[in-house]
C-alpha cells in the first residue's frame, strides 16, 4: 500500500485525530467509559433512527432536529476507525486547498480543521444544518485556537465565492444533489477547485437508510458533474475526487 508524506501542518492529526475523543468527552460532559459505549453504538442507532423517522420530504428537519447527539457519535466512530483513509483526504486538502475555503456539511469538523491548518488557506467557512454539530465544531475551534481562521454557519452565506469547496459524505444525503453541484459551480471561483465524494447506496444491510440510491437522480447527478466540472487527477487511493470548472 502506498504511503504519502505528511505535511507538517497536519502532523497532530495522526496523534489523536485533532483531539477528537477529548473534545467529545468535554463538550458532552461524559466519562471515558460512557463515551466509548456511545461511539460503539453510534452507527446502529443512526440506522435505527433512519429506518424509523427518515422521510425524503423532511430530510432537512431530520438532520437539523432529529439526529441530535447520535450523529456526533456515528461520525466520531467513523472518523476514529478510518484514521488513515481520512488522513489521505486531509493530505489531498493540503495539496489543493487555498484561499477562501467552504466546507459544506462539515459534520464534526475534521476536514475544516485540517484545511485551516494549511498555511496557504486564508479562511475556512464551515457550514452544517445540525445545530449540535455546529456547537461541537465551535467548541473544537476554540480549543484549538483557530477562531481567527474559521467561521461557522448553518447555511452558505449568499453571494460569496470560494477558491476551494469541500463536500464530504454529504451529497448522498440530499434529495437533489445535482442542484447542489450547480450551487457549488456558481460559488466556485473560475480558477478554483472542488474536492468531494459521495456514497449513493443504502449499504449491504440497509445500514444507511437515509442515503440516496434512486438511479435516475444519480444519473442526473453524474451528467451535471461531467458537464460542469473536469476531474483533476490525484494519486491518493481514496474515493474522494477533485475537480475544476470546464474552461470556456
Secondary structure as UniProt FT lines:
FT   HELIX           8..10
FT   TURN            11..12
FT   HELIX           13..16
FT   TURN            17..19
FT   HELIX           20..28
FT   HELIX           32..53
FT   HELIX           56..58
FT   HELIX           59..61
FT   HELIX           62..66
FT   TURN            68..69
FT   HELIX           70..81
FT   HELIX           83..96
FT   STRAND          99..104
FT   TURN            107..108
FT   HELIX           110..116
FT   TURN            119..120
FT   STRAND          121..127
FT   HELIX           131..143
FT   TURN            144..145
FT   TURN            147..149
FT   STRAND          150..153
FT   TURN            158..159
FT   STRAND          162..167
FT   HELIX           171..173
FT   TURN            175..176
FT   HELIX           177..187
FT   STRAND          188..196
FT   TURN            204..205
FT   TURN            209..210
FT   HELIX           215..228
FT   STRAND          229..231
FT   STRAND          241..245
//
